[in-house]
Amino acid sequence: MSLHESCPYQDGRVVIDAAFKADAPARYARLRELGPLHPAEFHLGLKGWVVVGYDLAREALTHPALLKDATPAAEALAAAGYVLHQPKVGLGAQMMEADPPEHTRLRRLASAAFTPRRTAELAPRIEQIAHDLIDALPPSGEVDLVEAFNAPLPATVIAELLGIPREHHLDFRRWSGLALRVASPEHRPALAGLHGLLADLIADKRRHPQDDLLSALVAVRDEEDGRLSEEELVGTAMMLVVAGHESTVNLLGNALLALLRHPDQLELLRERPGLMPGAVEEFLRHDTSVERSTSRYASQDLELGGVPIPRGSMIAVALGSAGHDAPQAEGDDPAGLDVTRPGARHLAFGHGIHYCLGAPLARLETDIALRTLLSRVPELELAAPVDSLDWIGSGIIRGVLSLPVRYRVG
């Protein structure tokens, strides 16, 4: 079967639709065989380019003419109804959608509140949440791990970190899960609900500050950069919510699915839990949850990988694909899962100035969650065929919608 037949090409473009996303590792592998850059059609019919090779991915993520400023593509984005980059109705008033010098200011202010120390201090609470979720399970049976463990753990962590009251946790979890599903009819209502909730909470934290991240963001001030504006506060909080929840939910799901499909690797981690930090890097490389980067836009005519890219073109980097093209130790099979792989290289958290601010938290949550689950649940196996699992069908996130397993708690 030719690449053209096996990938959904239409009018000379790779169509990254639900069928592509469900089979993403194999589809991207076939694309890498042809080259590192391909014309593509994304969600909502948006057309652009997708980078699938590691070296070109690093170049694209730091290219001085590939910017977050969507002005050159404004007409195409508006025609498609794409709003994620916009303030007030999307996630626009935050550093992921900004270029220097504005990006520099926003990241410095957010970093002053979201410190490594604040992240490290979460470890005991993350472990307690993991134990509580396992304690809530019947001693044995079948369960959807996404619903029972993978989703509530990071949702609880980020909600408590930000200082979101418990009565809002269910809405918060539902809205954050839909915020990046750009092709879903619930996408815009979810963004609006999340925006309203966080705006109200920020106003309350301003009047009654507490020991939480939202209060710290409200209070942070820099002599050079000033304070975050109201819309920047909401945008930054929304970015932390969406990045801190959806990416970790699906990193856990993809990691567990990989282990269930490779029981020898699962048993190795049970026997040698000290391998977990390196194994987390391997999960990020093998099947990362952030399948593609957020979009960049060509601020001028340029060349990428020897291909002419017109001004206004949308560029997305296939971060997961880049991980399978990254240089590894001699003899290592990049297609396989190896929890002992030394120094697994990947771009799961991006590269350059937009490198993920929450990477330490994602690593910490994944490490603790998997250690706890594997130690507490000695019997764990898939309860459905792999090819029957449903995958997120649109947007930049990759993950299963449910992960049915049979289990026994020890």
NORCORFEN-V179476 format. One record per residue. N is the residue number from 1. RES is the residue in three letters. PSI is psi in radians with two decimals (* if undefined). OMEGA is omega in whole degrees, -180 to 180 (NA if undefined). D_FIRST is the distance of its C-alpha to the first C-alpha in Angstrom with 1 decimal. Layout:
BEGIN
n | res | psi | omega | d_first
N | RES | PSI | OMEGA | D_FIRST
N | RES | PSI | OMEGA | D_FIRST
END
This chain:
BEGIN
n | res | psi | omega | d_first
1 | MET | 2.31 | -179 | 0.0
2 | SER | 2.83 | 178 | 3.8
3 | LEU | -0.70 | -179 | 6.7
4 | HIS | -0.66 | -179 | 8.2
5 | GLU | -0.59 | -173 | 6.2
6 | SER | -0.24 | 175 | 6.4
7 | CYS | 2.55 | -174 | 9.9
8 | PRO | 1.24 | 176 | 12.7
9 | TYR | 2.38 | 173 | 13.6
10 | GLN | 2.18 | -180 | 16.6
11 | ASP | 0.72 | 175 | 18.7
12 | GLY | 0.24 | -179 | 17.2
13 | ARG | 2.63 | 171 | 17.7
14 | VAL | 2.12 | 180 | 16.0
15 | VAL | 1.97 | -178 | 17.7
16 | ILE | 1.46 | -177 | 19.1
17 | ASP | -2.93 | -176 | 20.0
18 | ALA | -0.69 | 180 | 20.6
19 | ALA | -0.70 | 177 | 17.0
20 | PHE | -0.82 | -176 | 16.1
21 | LYS | -0.59 | 179 | 19.3
22 | ALA | -0.39 | -178 | 18.8
23 | ASP | 0.52 | -169 | 15.7
24 | ALA | -0.84 | -177 | 17.1
25 | PRO | -0.77 | -179 | 17.0
26 | ALA | -0.69 | 180 | 13.3
27 | ARG | -0.79 | 180 | 12.7
28 | TYR | -0.61 | 178 | 15.4
29 | ALA | -0.73 | 179 | 14.2
30 | ARG | -0.64 | 178 | 11.0
31 | LEU | -0.71 | 180 | 13.6
32 | ARG | -0.52 | 178 | 16.0
33 | GLU | -0.51 | -179 | 13.9
34 | LEU | -0.44 | -179 | 14.3
35 | GLY | 3.00 | -174 | 17.9
36 | PRO | -0.12 | -175 | 20.6
37 | LEU | 2.36 | -177 | 21.1
38 | HIS | 2.49 | 171 | 19.2
39 | PRO | 2.44 | -172 | 20.6
40 | ALA | 2.75 | 171 | 20.4
41 | GLU | 2.19 | -176 | 21.9
42 | PHE | -2.91 | 178 | 23.8
43 | HIS | 2.65 | 178 | 26.0
44 | LEU | 0.29 | 179 | 28.3
45 | GLY | 0.15 | 180 | 26.2
46 | LEU | 2.36 | -177 | 27.4
47 | LYS | 2.54 | -180 | 25.6
48 | GLY | -2.47 | -177 | 25.6
49 | TRP | 2.55 | 176 | 23.8
50 | VAL | 2.27 | 178 | 22.3
51 | VAL | 2.20 | -177 | 23.0
52 | VAL | -0.18 | -178 | 20.7
53 | GLY | 2.60 | -174 | 22.3
54 | TYR | -0.91 | -176 | 25.6
55 | ASP | -0.76 | 180 | 27.8
56 | LEU | -0.53 | 176 | 27.1
57 | ALA | -0.82 | 178 | 27.5
58 | ARG | -0.69 | 178 | 30.9
59 | GLU | -0.78 | -178 | 31.8
60 | ALA | -0.68 | -177 | 30.8
61 | LEU | -0.25 | 179 | 32.7
62 | THR | 0.17 | -177 | 35.8
63 | HIS | 2.23 | -175 | 35.5
64 | PRO | -0.29 | -180 | 38.9
65 | ALA | 0.05 | 173 | 37.6
66 | LEU | 1.82 | -169 | 35.0
67 | LEU | 2.93 | 175 | 37.4
68 | LYS | -0.32 | 178 | 37.8
69 | ASP | 1.99 | -175 | 40.0
70 | ALA | 0.11 | -176 | 38.0
71 | THR | -0.79 | -179 | 40.5
72 | PRO | -0.34 | -179 | 38.4
73 | ALA | 0.24 | -172 | 35.7
74 | ALA | -0.73 | -177 | 38.4
75 | GLU | -0.78 | 180 | 37.8
76 | ALA | -0.70 | 180 | 34.1
77 | LEU | -0.74 | -180 | 34.7
78 | ALA | -0.72 | -180 | 37.6
79 | ALA | -0.57 | 180 | 35.7
80 | ALA | -0.20 | -177 | 33.0
81 | GLY | 0.43 | -179 | 35.7
82 | TYR | 2.21 | -174 | 34.8
83 | VAL | -0.06 | -170 | 37.9
84 | LEU | -0.46 | -177 | 37.0
85 | HIS | -0.08 | -173 | 38.4
86 | GLN | 2.50 | 171 | 41.7
87 | PRO | 2.75 | 175 | 45.0
88 | LYS | -0.79 | 179 | 46.6
89 | VAL | -0.17 | -180 | 43.6
90 | GLY | -2.49 | -179 | 40.9
91 | LEU | 0.41 | -166 | 41.0
92 | GLY | -0.53 | -173 | 42.1
93 | ALA | 1.01 | 180 | 45.6
94 | GLN | 3.00 | -166 | 44.4
95 | MET | -0.45 | -180 | 43.3
96 | MET | -0.38 | -180 | 39.5
97 | GLU | 0.40 | -177 | 39.9
98 | ALA | 2.70 | 175 | 42.5
99 | ASP | 2.81 | 174 | 42.8
100 | PRO | 2.57 | 4 | 45.7
101 | PRO | -0.16 | -178 | 48.6
102 | GLU | -0.72 | 178 | 48.2
103 | HIS | -0.75 | -179 | 45.4
104 | THR | -0.77 | 180 | 47.8
105 | ARG | -0.85 | -177 | 50.6
106 | LEU | -0.72 | -179 | 48.6
107 | ARG | -0.68 | -180 | 47.0
108 | ARG | -0.72 | 180 | 50.3
109 | LEU | -0.76 | 179 | 52.0
110 | ALA | -0.68 | -180 | 49.3
111 | SER | -0.51 | 179 | 49.3
112 | ALA | -0.45 | 179 | 53.1
113 | ALA | -0.71 | -177 | 52.7
114 | PHE | 1.32 | -170 | 49.5
115 | THR | 2.76 | 174 | 50.7
116 | PRO | -0.64 | 179 | 49.4
117 | ARG | -0.74 | 179 | 52.5
118 | ARG | -0.69 | 178 | 51.9
119 | THR | -0.86 | -177 | 48.4
120 | ALA | -0.61 | -179 | 49.7
121 | GLU | -0.23 | -179 | 52.4
122 | LEU | -0.25 | -172 | 49.9
123 | ALA | -0.89 | -179 | 48.9
124 | PRO | -0.66 | -179 | 51.5
125 | ARG | -0.68 | 177 | 50.8
126 | ILE | -0.76 | 179 | 47.0
127 | GLU | -0.69 | 179 | 47.7
128 | GLN | -0.73 | 178 | 50.2
129 | ILE | -0.77 | 179 | 47.7
130 | ALA | -0.80 | 178 | 45.1
131 | HIS | -0.74 | -180 | 47.8
132 | ASP | -0.71 | -180 | 49.0
133 | LEU | -0.67 | 178 | 45.6
134 | ILE | -0.67 | 177 | 45.3
135 | ASP | -0.49 | -178 | 48.9
136 | ALA | -0.20 | -180 | 48.1
137 | LEU | 2.60 | 167 | 45.6
138 | PRO | 2.78 | -176 | 46.8
139 | PRO | -0.51 | 179 | 47.2
140 | SER | 2.94 | 179 | 44.0
141 | GLY | -2.64 | 177 | 41.5
142 | GLU | 2.53 | -178 | 38.4
143 | VAL | 2.68 | 172 | 37.9
144 | ASP | 1.93 | -177 | 35.5
145 | LEU | -0.52 | 178 | 35.7
146 | VAL | -0.83 | -177 | 34.7
147 | GLU | -0.65 | -172 | 37.7
148 | ALA | -0.39 | -172 | 40.1
149 | PHE | -1.01 | -172 | 39.6
150 | ASN | -0.72 | -178 | 36.9
151 | ALA | -0.84 | -177 | 38.0
152 | PRO | -0.49 | -178 | 41.8
153 | LEU | -1.04 | 180 | 42.2
154 | PRO | -0.51 | 178 | 41.2
155 | ALA | -0.75 | 179 | 42.5
156 | THR | -0.72 | -179 | 45.9
157 | VAL | -0.88 | -175 | 45.9
158 | ILE | -0.59 | 178 | 45.3
159 | ALA | -0.79 | 179 | 47.6
160 | GLU | -0.66 | 178 | 50.4
161 | LEU | -0.77 | -179 | 49.8
162 | LEU | -0.41 | -178 | 50.2
163 | GLY | 0.61 | 179 | 53.1
164 | ILE | 2.16 | -178 | 51.6
165 | PRO | 2.60 | -175 | 54.0
166 | ARG | -0.59 | -178 | 52.8
167 | GLU | -0.25 | 179 | 53.3
168 | HIS | 0.02 | -173 | 50.5
169 | HIS | -0.68 | -177 | 48.0
170 | LEU | -0.84 | 177 | 46.1
171 | ASP | -0.75 | 180 | 45.7
172 | PHE | -0.81 | -179 | 44.9
173 | ARG | -0.73 | -179 | 42.1
174 | ARG | -0.80 | -178 | 40.6
175 | TRP | -0.72 | -179 | 40.9
176 | SER | -0.54 | 178 | 39.5
177 | GLY | -0.40 | -178 | 36.4
178 | LEU | -0.17 | -170 | 35.7
179 | ALA | -0.51 | -179 | 36.8
180 | LEU | 0.05 | 179 | 33.3
181 | ARG | 1.31 | -166 | 31.4
182 | VAL | -0.38 | -180 | 31.6
183 | ALA | -0.06 | -179 | 29.8
184 | SER | 2.45 | 176 | 32.1
185 | PRO | -0.29 | 179 | 35.3
186 | GLU | -0.02 | -176 | 37.2
187 | HIS | -0.97 | -177 | 36.3
188 | ARG | -0.78 | 175 | 39.3
189 | PRO | -0.62 | 178 | 41.9
190 | ALA | -0.78 | 178 | 40.8
191 | LEU | -0.76 | -180 | 41.4
192 | ALA | -0.74 | 179 | 44.7
193 | GLY | -0.76 | 179 | 45.8
194 | LEU | -0.74 | 179 | 45.1
195 | HIS | -0.81 | -179 | 46.8
196 | GLY | -0.76 | 179 | 49.9
197 | LEU | -0.84 | -177 | 50.2
198 | LEU | -0.64 | 177 | 50.0
199 | ALA | -0.75 | 179 | 52.3
200 | ASP | -0.73 | -179 | 54.9
201 | LEU | -0.69 | 178 | 54.6
202 | ILE | -0.73 | 177 | 55.0
203 | ALA | -0.69 | 179 | 58.2
204 | ASP | -0.68 | 179 | 59.5
205 | LYS | -0.54 | 178 | 58.8
206 | ARG | -0.66 | 180 | 60.7
207 | ARG | -0.63 | -175 | 63.7
208 | HIS | 1.32 | -178 | 63.3
209 | PRO | 2.55 | 178 | 61.4
210 | GLN | -3.12 | -180 | 60.2
211 | ASP | 1.25 | 180 | 58.6
212 | ASP | 2.99 | -173 | 55.0
213 | LEU | -0.63 | 178 | 52.4
214 | LEU | -0.75 | 178 | 53.0
215 | SER | -0.68 | 179 | 56.7
216 | ALA | -0.67 | 178 | 55.9
217 | LEU | -0.69 | 178 | 53.7
218 | VAL | -0.68 | -173 | 56.6
219 | ALA | -0.40 | -172 | 59.1
220 | VAL | 2.43 | -180 | 57.3
221 | ARG | 2.44 | 179 | 58.9
222 | ASP | 2.40 | -177 | 58.6
223 | GLU | -0.61 | -179 | 61.4
224 | GLU | -0.70 | -171 | 59.1
225 | ASP | -0.17 | -179 | 56.4
226 | GLY | -2.53 | -180 | 58.6
227 | ARG | 2.91 | 170 | 57.1
228 | LEU | 2.37 | 175 | 53.9
229 | SER | 2.98 | -180 | 54.5
230 | GLU | -0.80 | -178 | 54.2
231 | GLU | -0.56 | 175 | 50.8
232 | GLU | -0.64 | 176 | 49.7
233 | LEU | -0.83 | -180 | 50.9
234 | VAL | -0.79 | 180 | 48.9
235 | GLY | -0.74 | 179 | 45.8
236 | THR | -0.73 | 178 | 46.0
237 | ALA | -0.72 | 178 | 46.6
238 | MET | -0.70 | 179 | 43.6
239 | MET | -0.77 | 179 | 41.4
240 | LEU | -0.67 | 179 | 42.8
241 | VAL | -0.94 | -175 | 42.2
242 | VAL | -0.82 | 180 | 38.6
243 | ALA | -0.65 | -176 | 37.6
244 | GLY | -0.29 | -178 | 39.8
245 | HIS | -1.14 | -170 | 38.6
246 | GLU | -0.69 | -178 | 35.0
247 | SER | -0.69 | -178 | 33.6
248 | THR | -0.67 | 174 | 35.5
249 | VAL | -0.84 | -173 | 34.8
250 | ASN | -0.41 | 170 | 31.1
251 | LEU | -0.77 | 176 | 31.5
252 | LEU | -0.79 | -179 | 33.3
253 | GLY | -0.80 | 180 | 30.8
254 | ASN | -0.66 | 179 | 27.8
255 | ALA | -0.80 | -179 | 30.0
256 | LEU | -0.69 | 177 | 31.1
257 | LEU | -0.73 | 178 | 27.7
258 | ALA | -0.74 | 180 | 26.6
259 | LEU | -0.68 | 180 | 29.7
260 | LEU | -0.49 | 177 | 29.4
261 | ARG | -0.25 | 179 | 25.9
262 | HIS | 1.27 | -174 | 27.5
263 | PRO | -0.45 | 177 | 31.0
264 | ASP | -0.64 | 178 | 32.0
265 | GLN | -0.63 | 177 | 31.9
266 | LEU | -0.82 | -180 | 33.8
267 | GLU | -0.60 | 178 | 36.5
268 | LEU | -0.71 | 179 | 36.7
269 | LEU | -0.61 | 175 | 37.6
270 | ARG | -0.79 | -176 | 40.1
271 | GLU | -0.53 | -175 | 41.8
272 | ARG | 1.25 | -177 | 41.8
273 | PRO | -0.32 | 177 | 42.0
274 | GLY | -0.25 | 177 | 43.1
275 | LEU | -0.16 | -168 | 39.4
276 | MET | -0.77 | -180 | 38.8
277 | PRO | -0.77 | 177 | 39.3
278 | GLY | -0.61 | 179 | 36.7
279 | ALA | -0.66 | 177 | 34.4
280 | VAL | -0.72 | 177 | 34.6
281 | GLU | -0.64 | 178 | 33.4
282 | GLU | -0.68 | 177 | 30.4
283 | PHE | -0.69 | 178 | 29.7
284 | LEU | -0.61 | 179 | 29.9
285 | ARG | -0.76 | -170 | 27.4
286 | HIS | -0.81 | -178 | 25.0
287 | ASP | 1.32 | -175 | 24.6
288 | THR | 2.71 | -177 | 27.2
289 | SER | -0.47 | 176 | 28.4
290 | VAL | 1.58 | -174 | 28.6
291 | GLU | -0.71 | -179 | 25.0
292 | ARG | 2.68 | 174 | 26.0
293 | SER | 2.85 | 166 | 29.3
294 | THR | 2.81 | -169 | 31.6
295 | SER | 2.55 | 166 | 31.2
296 | ARG | 2.80 | -179 | 32.9
297 | TYR | 2.38 | -180 | 33.8
298 | ALA | 2.03 | -179 | 34.3
299 | SER | -0.15 | 178 | 38.1
300 | GLN | 2.93 | 172 | 37.9
301 | ASP | 2.37 | -178 | 35.5
302 | LEU | 3.06 | 173 | 34.0
303 | GLU | 2.43 | 177 | 31.2
304 | LEU | 2.06 | -177 | 28.8
305 | GLY | 0.54 | -180 | 26.8
306 | GLY | 0.05 | -179 | 27.8
307 | VAL | 2.26 | 176 | 26.5
308 | PRO | 2.26 | 179 | 29.3
309 | ILE | 1.99 | -179 | 29.7
310 | PRO | 2.67 | 175 | 32.2
311 | ARG | 2.43 | 179 | 35.1
312 | GLY | -0.11 | 180 | 34.5
313 | SER | 2.50 | 175 | 30.8
314 | MET | 2.31 | 178 | 29.6
315 | ILE | 2.26 | 173 | 28.1
316 | ALA | 2.50 | 179 | 26.7
317 | VAL | 2.16 | 178 | 26.0
318 | ALA | 1.60 | -174 | 23.4
319 | LEU | -0.69 | 179 | 25.9
320 | GLY | -0.73 | 178 | 23.7
321 | SER | -0.72 | 180 | 21.0
322 | ALA | -0.63 | 179 | 23.9
323 | GLY | -0.52 | 179 | 25.1
324 | HIS | -0.12 | 178 | 22.0
325 | ASP | -0.05 | -177 | 22.5
326 | ALA | 2.55 | 178 | 26.3
327 | PRO | 2.30 | 177 | 28.2
328 | GLN | 3.08 | 179 | 29.0
329 | ALA | 2.59 | -178 | 31.2
330 | GLU | 2.27 | 179 | 30.2
331 | GLY | -0.23 | 179 | 28.1
332 | ASP | 2.44 | 178 | 27.2
333 | ASP | 1.93 | -178 | 23.6
334 | PRO | -0.37 | -180 | 22.9
335 | ALA | -0.36 | -175 | 20.2
336 | GLY | 2.91 | 174 | 22.9
337 | LEU | 2.16 | -179 | 26.0
338 | ASP | 1.78 | -176 | 29.2
339 | VAL | -0.11 | 175 | 32.5
340 | THR | 0.09 | -176 | 34.4
341 | ARG | 2.19 | -178 | 32.3
342 | PRO | 2.16 | 174 | 35.0
343 | GLY | 0.90 | 180 | 35.1
344 | ALA | 2.15 | -179 | 31.6
345 | ARG | 2.44 | -178 | 31.0
346 | HIS | 3.04 | 176 | 29.4
347 | LEU | 0.51 | -174 | 30.1
348 | ALA | -0.55 | 179 | 30.3
349 | PHE | 0.25 | 180 | 33.7
350 | GLY | -2.84 | -176 | 33.0
351 | HIS | 2.48 | 178 | 34.8
352 | GLY | -2.69 | -172 | 37.9
353 | ILE | -0.35 | 180 | 40.5
354 | HIS | 0.29 | 176 | 38.4
355 | TYR | 2.40 | -170 | 37.8
356 | CYS | 2.12 | 179 | 38.2
357 | LEU | -0.51 | -177 | 41.9
358 | GLY | 0.21 | -178 | 41.2
359 | ALA | -0.77 | 179 | 39.2
360 | PRO | -0.64 | 179 | 42.1
361 | LEU | -0.74 | 179 | 42.5
362 | ALA | -0.76 | 178 | 38.8
363 | ARG | -0.77 | -178 | 38.9
364 | LEU | -0.83 | -180 | 42.3
365 | GLU | -0.79 | -177 | 41.2
366 | THR | -0.76 | 178 | 38.0
367 | ASP | -0.92 | -176 | 40.0
368 | ILE | -0.76 | -178 | 42.8
369 | ALA | -0.80 | -178 | 40.8
370 | LEU | -0.73 | 177 | 38.6
371 | ARG | -0.82 | -176 | 41.6
372 | THR | -0.80 | -178 | 43.6
373 | LEU | -0.80 | -177 | 41.0
374 | LEU | -0.54 | 179 | 40.1
375 | SER | -0.55 | -177 | 43.8
376 | ARG | -0.38 | -174 | 44.9
377 | VAL | 1.57 | -174 | 42.2
378 | PRO | -0.33 | 178 | 41.8
379 | GLU | 2.13 | -176 | 39.5
380 | LEU | 2.14 | 178 | 36.4
381 | GLU | 2.73 | 178 | 33.1
382 | LEU | 2.47 | 179 | 30.4
383 | ALA | 0.22 | 179 | 31.6
384 | ALA | 2.64 | 176 | 28.3
385 | PRO | 2.52 | -179 | 24.7
386 | VAL | -0.70 | -176 | 22.7
387 | ASP | -0.04 | 176 | 20.1
388 | SER | -0.12 | -177 | 23.1
389 | LEU | 2.45 | 178 | 24.4
390 | ASP | 2.39 | -177 | 24.7
391 | TRP | 2.67 | 173 | 24.1
392 | ILE | 2.26 | -169 | 26.0
393 | GLY | -0.15 | -179 | 24.2
394 | SER | 2.87 | 177 | 25.7
395 | GLY | -2.97 | -172 | 27.5
396 | ILE | -0.11 | -177 | 27.4
397 | ILE | 2.43 | 175 | 28.0
398 | ARG | 2.27 | 178 | 25.4
399 | GLY | 2.82 | 178 | 26.7
400 | VAL | 2.55 | 178 | 26.9
401 | LEU | -0.46 | 175 | 29.4
402 | SER | 2.72 | -180 | 30.8
403 | LEU | 1.45 | -178 | 30.7
404 | PRO | 2.27 | -180 | 32.4
405 | VAL | 2.71 | 165 | 33.9
406 | ARG | 2.46 | -173 | 36.5
407 | TYR | 2.89 | 169 | 39.2
408 | ARG | 2.20 | 177 | 42.7
409 | VAL | 2.36 | -179 | 45.0
410 | GLY | * | NA | 47.1
END
